[in-house]
Amino acid sequence: RVLRHEEDSALLKAYIHEWTKFFEQCEYLPKPFIKVEPPSSLTPSPSSTNTKIDQVRQLMLESWNNNIFKDIKHRLQNSAMKLVHAERNGECFDSQLVIGVRDSYGK
């Protein structure tokens, strides 16, 4: 859905939309991987539960990077840089487009 957009701002909007949906799912999808009923003699600590959630979340983010982001990274960078250059030349643009792409780098 993201790659079909030719125009820079449309590409960035589509990518940010998909990234936001995916990142929100990273909060909820790991939860079923927590043991519902731990063995009675071994009660897991909250930190071990968080570790399991973090491992699943990390796998999800790595999957995003390997299957989606790496294929369009350069197009996203180029589109964002065009907007930055346009802003430097006094043109108006939606700064959230650049911020949204930047945010997906840091996760």
ChimeraX commands (.cxc) that place a marker at each C-alpha (Angstrom):
marker #1 position 0.00,0.00,0.00 radius 0.5
marker #1 position 2.85,2.37,0.72 radius 0.5
marker #1 position 4.93,1.77,-2.40 radius 0.5
marker #1 position 2.13,2.57,-4.83 radius 0.5
marker #1 position 2.36,6.28,-3.98 radius 0.5
marker #1 position 4.49,8.29,-6.39 radius 0.5
marker #1 position 4.17,11.76,-4.89 radius 0.5
marker #1 position 6.50,12.44,-1.94 radius 0.5
marker #1 position 4.00,13.66,0.62 radius 0.5
marker #1 position 1.54,10.88,-0.28 radius 0.5
marker #1 position 4.31,8.31,0.20 radius 0.5
marker #1 position 5.24,9.78,3.59 radius 0.5
marker #1 position 1.60,9.97,4.73 radius 0.5
marker #1 position 0.95,6.36,3.72 radius 0.5
marker #1 position 4.12,5.14,5.41 radius 0.5
marker #1 position 3.42,7.04,8.63 radius 0.5
marker #1 position -0.15,5.72,8.67 radius 0.5
marker #1 position 1.02,2.11,8.30 radius 0.5
marker #1 position 3.88,2.58,10.78 radius 0.5
marker #1 position 1.54,4.07,13.40 radius 0.5
marker #1 position -0.92,1.18,13.06 radius 0.5
marker #1 position 1.90,-1.35,13.31 radius 0.5
marker #1 position 3.55,0.33,16.30 radius 0.5
marker #1 position 0.23,0.44,18.17 radius 0.5
marker #1 position -0.18,-3.28,17.52 radius 0.5
marker #1 position 3.27,-3.85,19.04 radius 0.5
marker #1 position 1.70,-2.90,22.37 radius 0.5
marker #1 position -1.08,-5.49,22.20 radius 0.5
marker #1 position 0.03,-8.43,20.08 radius 0.5
marker #1 position 2.81,-9.64,22.43 radius 0.5
marker #1 position 0.39,-10.03,25.37 radius 0.5
marker #1 position -0.97,-13.47,24.39 radius 0.5
marker #1 position 2.57,-14.81,24.71 radius 0.5
marker #1 position 2.53,-14.25,28.47 radius 0.5
marker #1 position 1.76,-17.38,30.43 radius 0.5
marker #1 position -1.80,-17.14,31.66 radius 0.5
marker #1 position -1.34,-19.49,34.62 radius 0.5
marker #1 position 2.21,-19.89,35.87 radius 0.5
marker #1 position 3.10,-23.07,37.78 radius 0.5
marker #1 position 2.09,-22.67,41.43 radius 0.5
marker #1 position 5.60,-23.21,42.79 radius 0.5
marker #1 position 7.26,-20.79,40.40 radius 0.5
marker #1 position 5.67,-17.38,40.26 radius 0.5
marker #1 position 7.28,-15.34,37.51 radius 0.5
marker #1 position 8.52,-11.95,38.49 radius 0.5
marker #1 position 7.09,-8.91,36.73 radius 0.5
marker #1 position 10.48,-8.32,35.13 radius 0.5
marker #1 position 10.50,-11.77,33.49 radius 0.5
marker #1 position 7.01,-11.12,32.12 radius 0.5
marker #1 position 8.16,-7.78,30.72 radius 0.5
marker #1 position 11.19,-9.48,29.19 radius 0.5
marker #1 position 8.95,-11.90,27.30 radius 0.5
marker #1 position 6.79,-9.05,26.02 radius 0.5
marker #1 position 9.90,-7.09,25.03 radius 0.5
marker #1 position 11.28,-10.09,23.12 radius 0.5
marker #1 position 8.10,-10.47,21.06 radius 0.5
marker #1 position 7.92,-6.71,20.48 radius 0.5
marker #1 position 11.57,-6.69,19.40 radius 0.5
marker #1 position 10.90,-9.51,16.93 radius 0.5
marker #1 position 7.96,-7.57,15.52 radius 0.5
marker #1 position 10.06,-4.43,15.08 radius 0.5
marker #1 position 12.89,-6.40,13.47 radius 0.5
marker #1 position 10.37,-7.95,11.10 radius 0.5
marker #1 position 9.11,-4.47,10.14 radius 0.5
marker #1 position 12.66,-3.29,9.49 radius 0.5
marker #1 position 13.63,-6.36,7.47 radius 0.5
marker #1 position 10.45,-6.76,5.43 radius 0.5
marker #1 position 9.11,-3.25,4.94 radius 0.5
marker #1 position 11.41,-0.45,6.00 radius 0.5
marker #1 position 14.62,-1.57,4.28 radius 0.5
marker #1 position 12.88,-1.68,0.88 radius 0.5
marker #1 position 11.65,1.92,1.02 radius 0.5
marker #1 position 14.16,3.54,3.35 radius 0.5
marker #1 position 15.91,5.52,0.61 radius 0.5
marker #1 position 12.65,6.74,-0.92 radius 0.5
marker #1 position 11.47,7.88,2.51 radius 0.5
marker #1 position 14.75,9.66,3.20 radius 0.5
marker #1 position 14.72,11.38,-0.18 radius 0.5
marker #1 position 11.09,12.44,0.21 radius 0.5
marker #1 position 11.70,13.80,3.70 radius 0.5
marker #1 position 14.83,15.66,2.59 radius 0.5
marker #1 position 12.92,17.26,-0.30 radius 0.5
marker #1 position 10.45,18.62,2.24 radius 0.5
marker #1 position 13.27,19.92,4.45 radius 0.5
marker #1 position 14.87,21.67,1.46 radius 0.5
marker #1 position 11.49,23.12,0.47 radius 0.5
marker #1 position 11.05,24.47,3.99 radius 0.5
marker #1 position 14.49,26.06,3.85 radius 0.5
marker #1 position 13.42,27.78,0.64 radius 0.5
marker #1 position 10.42,29.27,2.40 radius 0.5
marker #1 position 7.77,26.81,1.24 radius 0.5
marker #1 position 5.17,25.50,3.65 radius 0.5
marker #1 position 4.91,21.81,4.40 radius 0.5
marker #1 position 3.53,19.47,7.04 radius 0.5
marker #1 position 6.41,18.97,9.48 radius 0.5
marker #1 position 4.67,15.88,10.88 radius 0.5
marker #1 position 5.64,14.05,7.70 radius 0.5
marker #1 position 9.33,14.41,8.52 radius 0.5
marker #1 position 8.79,13.81,12.24 radius 0.5
marker #1 position 6.77,10.65,11.58 radius 0.5
marker #1 position 9.49,9.13,9.43 radius 0.5
marker #1 position 12.14,10.10,11.97 radius 0.5
marker #1 position 10.14,8.47,14.76 radius 0.5
marker #1 position 10.04,5.17,12.90 radius 0.5
marker #1 position 13.84,5.15,12.82 radius 0.5
marker #1 position 14.17,5.28,16.58 radius 0.5
marker #1 position 11.91,2.41,17.54 radius 0.5
marker link #1:1,2 radius 0.2
marker link #1:2,3 radius 0.2
marker link #1:3,4 radius 0.2
marker link #1:4,5 radius 0.2
marker link #1:5,6 radius 0.2
marker link #1:6,7 radius 0.2
marker link #1:7,8 radius 0.2
marker link #1:8,9 radius 0.2
marker link #1:9,10 radius 0.2
marker link #1:10,11 radius 0.2
marker link #1:11,12 radius 0.2
marker link #1:12,13 radius 0.2
marker link #1:13,14 radius 0.2
marker link #1:14,15 radius 0.2
marker link #1:15,16 radius 0.2
marker link #1:16,17 radius 0.2
marker link #1:17,18 radius 0.2
marker link #1:18,19 radius 0.2
marker link #1:19,20 radius 0.2
marker link #1:20,21 radius 0.2
marker link #1:21,22 radius 0.2
marker link #1:22,23 radius 0.2
marker link #1:23,24 radius 0.2
marker link #1:24,25 radius 0.2
marker link #1:25,26 radius 0.2
marker link #1:26,27 radius 0.2
marker link #1:27,28 radius 0.2
marker link #1:28,29 radius 0.2
marker link #1:29,30 radius 0.2
marker link #1:30,31 radius 0.2
marker link #1:31,32 radius 0.2
marker link #1:32,33 radius 0.2
marker link #1:33,34 radius 0.2
marker link #1:34,35 radius 0.2
marker link #1:35,36 radius 0.2
marker link #1:36,37 radius 0.2
marker link #1:37,38 radius 0.2
marker link #1:38,39 radius 0.2
marker link #1:39,40 radius 0.2
marker link #1:40,41 radius 0.2
marker link #1:41,42 radius 0.2
marker link #1:42,43 radius 0.2
marker link #1:43,44 radius 0.2
marker link #1:44,45 radius 0.2
marker link #1:45,46 radius 0.2
marker link #1:46,47 radius 0.2
marker link #1:47,48 radius 0.2
marker link #1:48,49 radius 0.2
marker link #1:49,50 radius 0.2
marker link #1:50,51 radius 0.2
marker link #1:51,52 radius 0.2
marker link #1:52,53 radius 0.2
marker link #1:53,54 radius 0.2
marker link #1:54,55 radius 0.2
marker link #1:55,56 radius 0.2
marker link #1:56,57 radius 0.2
marker link #1:57,58 radius 0.2
marker link #1:58,59 radius 0.2
marker link #1:59,60 radius 0.2
marker link #1:60,61 radius 0.2
marker link #1:61,62 radius 0.2
marker link #1:62,63 radius 0.2
marker link #1:63,64 radius 0.2
marker link #1:64,65 radius 0.2
marker link #1:65,66 radius 0.2
marker link #1:66,67 radius 0.2
marker link #1:67,68 radius 0.2
marker link #1:68,69 radius 0.2
marker link #1:69,70 radius 0.2
marker link #1:70,71 radius 0.2
marker link #1:71,72 radius 0.2
marker link #1:72,73 radius 0.2
marker link #1:73,74 radius 0.2
marker link #1:74,75 radius 0.2
marker link #1:75,76 radius 0.2
marker link #1:76,77 radius 0.2
marker link #1:77,78 radius 0.2
marker link #1:78,79 radius 0.2
marker link #1:79,80 radius 0.2
marker link #1:80,81 radius 0.2
marker link #1:81,82 radius 0.2
marker link #1:82,83 radius 0.2
marker link #1:83,84 radius 0.2
marker link #1:84,85 radius 0.2
marker link #1:85,86 radius 0.2
marker link #1:86,87 radius 0.2
marker link #1:87,88 radius 0.2
marker link #1:88,89 radius 0.2
marker link #1:89,90 radius 0.2
marker link #1:90,91 radius 0.2
marker link #1:91,92 radius 0.2
marker link #1:92,93 radius 0.2
marker link #1:93,94 radius 0.2
marker link #1:94,95 radius 0.2
marker link #1:95,96 radius 0.2
marker link #1:96,97 radius 0.2
marker link #1:97,98 radius 0.2
marker link #1:98,99 radius 0.2
marker link #1:99,100 radius 0.2
marker link #1:100,101 radius 0.2
marker link #1:101,102 radius 0.2
marker link #1:102,103 radius 0.2
marker link #1:103,104 radius 0.2
marker link #1:104,105 radius 0.2
marker link #1:105,106 radius 0.2
marker link #1:106,107 radius 0.2
view
